[in-house]
């Protein structure tokens, strides 16, 4: 009887150990890659940030927190951080609502909507480098924009938007919105297609107009999707680099600098890798704090719901 009990307990322990092994072994390759390509570089950047280092000489000139003090007191870095904040505000105020409106339009049944979805999503597929080069050629003097306005008799309205400190950031936001609104549109469409049409039909039967049905039925149910899209927009705006670097390199006169372009300018172009590492750590901490705060105070209900639902 004791032998049978021991065999039974062993047979029950094997599946548990097997499940535990699967849980441990399956994420292990991803965790190793994350540690090698993300974790270790973050630790190295934090280490380098305490030195005045050009990337060529040995790490011997320890300066402590001087690089951080220099960055936080630098007016150019403060301006770059302000540009990130402006892009975040404009994205949330213009880009996300515009993407939502397009998604609501394309969620309705009409002939050729697949073509509109393809056209609107195509800019997101294009490389940031290609998009930056193309828009730089379009907006340059004697470019496509200048020629089109001249052909319509509106040549006096043209100005070098990317060369004027007063307009370059707004021109870049138009390019950024053109590039990324299709991504948010697809996210919104996925969320809309998960909402049963019967709910809007029931609202219409109860006398609600189309606008009222969207406001009181569709948007509340789309809330989790909107919050995810807003989160991705904020994090993307904080890390914005390649499109701006290819288009303006942060100019003219630092008028389009972001924290990422400022980092590359000082860290790689000017060979001040210790100072650039400090900027990288600051940018990492800002993004981390924003992400944790957003998940804690905005997405908490969505995350709790995802953790508590599912098969028991």
Secondary structure, 3 states (H helix, E strand, C coil): CHHHHHHHHHHHHHHHHHHHHHHHHHCHHHHHHHHHHHHHHHHHHHHHCCECCCCCCCCCCECCCHHHHHHHHCHHHHHHHHHHHHHHHHHHHHHHHHHHHHHHHHCCCCCCHHHHHHHHHHHHHCCHHHHHHHHHHHHCCCCHHHHHHHHCCCHHHCCCHHHCCCCHHHHHHHHHHHHHHHHHHHHHHHHHHCCCHHHHHHHHHCCCCHHHHHHHHHHHHCHHHHHHHHHHHHHHHHCCCHHHHHHCCCCCCCCCCCHHHHHHHHHHHCCCHHHHHHHHHHHHHHHHHHHHHHHHHCCHHHHHHHHHCCCC
